[in-house]
Amino acid sequence: MKKLIAFAALATAAIATPALAGTLAGEVRLGDLRGGKANTTEYNVEAWDSLYGVKVGAELQAIQGNGSGPINALLSAKAGLAGPAVAGIQSLAFVEAGEAFSQKVTTRVGTRNVVTGGNHEFWGAGVNLKRDLIGPVALTAGYRHREGFDAADRLNEERLHAALTLNVNEKTALGATYYRTRGTTDSDAVGLGITRKF
């Protein structure tokens, strides 16, 4: 299964290179800013293109605690279908499969060692919505569920997001996004990103 997921993710990433990609987006996410300082910093790169009427994509994430700890990464391949526009709202429903890469950490609890982390495969599904507001400003929102294939992975999270984007020109957009994630990961994050159409 691992080889199949890795191959699918790499194949999708190869399809979605900048020369061929419909869109390529990069974002920095600052997590849990309640104390006035980010507890985590996440870097995210995502590419989407159309292939035989199906949207295909790949996503790479890297996240680290504020100034310390291991860097965890995630690589996934995605496929989705765009729905018809309703009341000016465009939609994209998608599924994904990938692998999360994290360092194993052993913690002593009483008289035993507890091991957390390690690589694991996951699947996900979600929907993204977009509506143009005024001029070059658009509102986007979405929902995503992710869950590990193996119950021992304990990955089970729900994420909501909402964003305002500003089209600088017909190929480039800037955006600010709020993310609320609950479940295995419990965080609120703000993302600042740029999207480029090719």
C-alpha positions in Angstrom: 0.0 0.0 0.0 2.8 2.4 0.9 4.5 2.0 -2.5 1.1 2.6 -4.3 0.4 5.8 -2.4 4.0 7.0 -2.9 3.8 6.3 -6.6 0.4 8.0 -6.9 1.6 11.1 -5.1 4.8 11.3 -7.1 2.9 10.8 -10.4 0.5 13.5 -9.5 3.3 15.8 -8.5 5.0 15.1 -11.9 1.8 15.9 -13.8 1.3 19.1 -11.8 4.7 20.7 -12.5 4.7 24.5 -13.0 4.9 24.1 -16.8 1.7 22.2 -16.9 -0.2 23.1 -13.7 -3.5 24.9 -13.8 -2.6 26.5 -10.5 0.3 26.4 -8.1 -0.1 27.8 -4.6 2.3 28.5 -1.8 1.3 29.4 1.8 2.8 30.0 5.2 0.5 29.1 8.1 1.1 30.4 11.6 -0.7 28.2 14.2 -2.2 29.0 17.5 -1.5 32.7 17.7 -3.5 33.2 20.9 -0.4 34.2 22.9 0.7 36.7 20.3 3.3 34.4 18.9 2.9 31.3 16.6 3.3 27.9 18.3 3.8 26.2 14.9 4.8 27.3 11.5 3.7 25.4 8.4 4.7 25.6 4.8 2.3 24.4 2.2 2.7 23.9 -1.6 -0.3 22.7 -3.7 -0.8 22.2 -7.4 -3.9 21.5 -9.4 -4.6 20.7 -13.1 -7.3 19.2 -15.2 -6.9 15.7 -16.7 -9.7 14.3 -18.9 -12.3 16.5 -17.1 -11.1 15.5 -13.6 -9.1 17.9 -11.3 -5.9 16.3 -10.2 -3.5 17.7 -7.6 -0.7 17.2 -5.2 0.0 18.8 -1.8 3.2 19.0 0.2 3.2 20.3 3.8 6.0 20.7 6.3 5.3 21.8 9.9 7.4 22.5 13.0 6.8 23.7 16.5 8.0 27.2 17.3 11.8 27.1 17.0 12.2 23.5 18.1 11.3 19.9 17.6 11.2 17.7 14.6 9.9 18.8 11.2 6.8 16.7 10.2 5.8 16.5 6.6 2.9 15.3 4.6 2.5 14.4 0.9 -0.8 13.6 -0.8 -2.3 13.1 -4.2 -5.8 14.5 -4.9 -8.6 14.1 -7.4 -11.8 16.0 -7.6 -14.8 17.1 -9.7 -15.9 20.7 -10.1 -19.7 21.2 -9.7 -21.8 23.7 -11.7 -21.9 27.3 -10.5 -24.9 27.9 -8.3 -25.8 31.6 -7.4 -22.2 32.5 -8.4 -20.7 29.9 -6.1 -18.1 27.5 -7.7 -17.5 24.2 -5.9 -14.9 21.4 -6.0 -15.4 18.1 -4.2 -12.2 16.0 -3.8 -10.7 12.9 -2.3 -7.0 12.4 -1.4 -4.6 9.7 -0.2 -1.1 10.2 1.1 1.5 9.6 3.7 2.4 11.6 6.8 6.1 11.6 7.8 6.9 12.2 11.4 9.8 11.3 13.7 9.1 8.7 16.3 9.4 10.0 19.9 9.7 7.8 22.9 8.4 9.2 26.2 8.7 7.5 29.6 5.3 7.2 31.3 5.6 5.6 34.7 7.4 2.3 34.2 6.9 2.0 30.5 8.0 3.7 27.2 5.3 5.2 25.0 6.2 5.7 21.3 4.4 8.3 19.3 4.8 9.5 15.7 6.2 7.6 12.8 5.1 7.4 9.2 1.5 6.5 8.3 -0.9 6.5 5.4 -4.1 8.4 5.4 -7.1 9.3 3.2 -9.3 12.4 3.1 -12.3 14.0 1.5 -13.5 17.6 1.3 -15.2 20.4 -0.6 -14.0 23.9 -1.5 -16.4 26.8 -2.4 -15.5 30.1 -4.1 -17.6 33.2 -4.8 -16.5 36.4 -6.4 -17.5 39.4 -4.2 -16.5 42.9 -5.5 -14.1 43.5 -8.3 -10.9 41.5 -7.7 -11.9 40.2 -4.3 -13.3 36.7 -3.7 -14.4 34.6 -0.7 -13.4 31.0 -0.4 -14.5 28.5 2.2 -14.1 24.7 2.7 -14.3 21.6 4.8 -11.9 18.7 4.9 -11.8 15.3 6.8 -8.6 13.3 7.2 -8.3 9.8 8.7 -5.6 7.2 9.0 -6.1 3.9 7.2 -4.9 2.1 10.3 -6.8 2.8 13.6 -3.5 2.7 15.4 -2.4 5.8 13.5 -5.1 7.8 15.5 -5.3 10.4 12.8 -8.9 11.6 12.7 -9.4 15.4 12.1 -11.9 17.9 10.7 -10.9 21.2 9.3 -12.9 24.3 8.3 -11.4 27.3 6.5 -12.4 30.6 5.2 -10.4 33.1 3.1 -10.4 36.4 1.3 -8.4 36.5 -1.9 -7.3 39.5 -4.0 -6.6 39.0 -7.7 -3.5 41.2 -8.4 -3.8 40.4 -12.1 -5.4 37.6 -14.2 -2.6 35.1 -13.3 -1.7 36.0 -9.6 -3.8 36.1 -6.4 -2.9 36.9 -2.8 -4.9 35.4 0.1 -5.4 35.4 3.8 -7.0 32.3 5.3 -8.3 31.2 8.7 -8.1 27.5 9.6 -9.9 25.7 12.5 -8.8 22.1 12.9 -10.3 19.8 15.5 -9.7 16.1 16.3 -6.2 14.6 16.5 -4.9 18.1 15.7 -6.5 20.9 17.7 -5.4 24.2 16.3 -6.4 27.6 14.9 -4.1 29.0 12.2 -3.8 32.0 9.9 -2.3 31.4 6.4 -0.8 34.0 4.0 -0.4 32.7 0.5 0.0 33.4 -3.2 -1.6 31.5 -6.1 -0.3 31.5 -9.7 -2.3 30.3 -12.7 -0.4 28.8 -15.7 
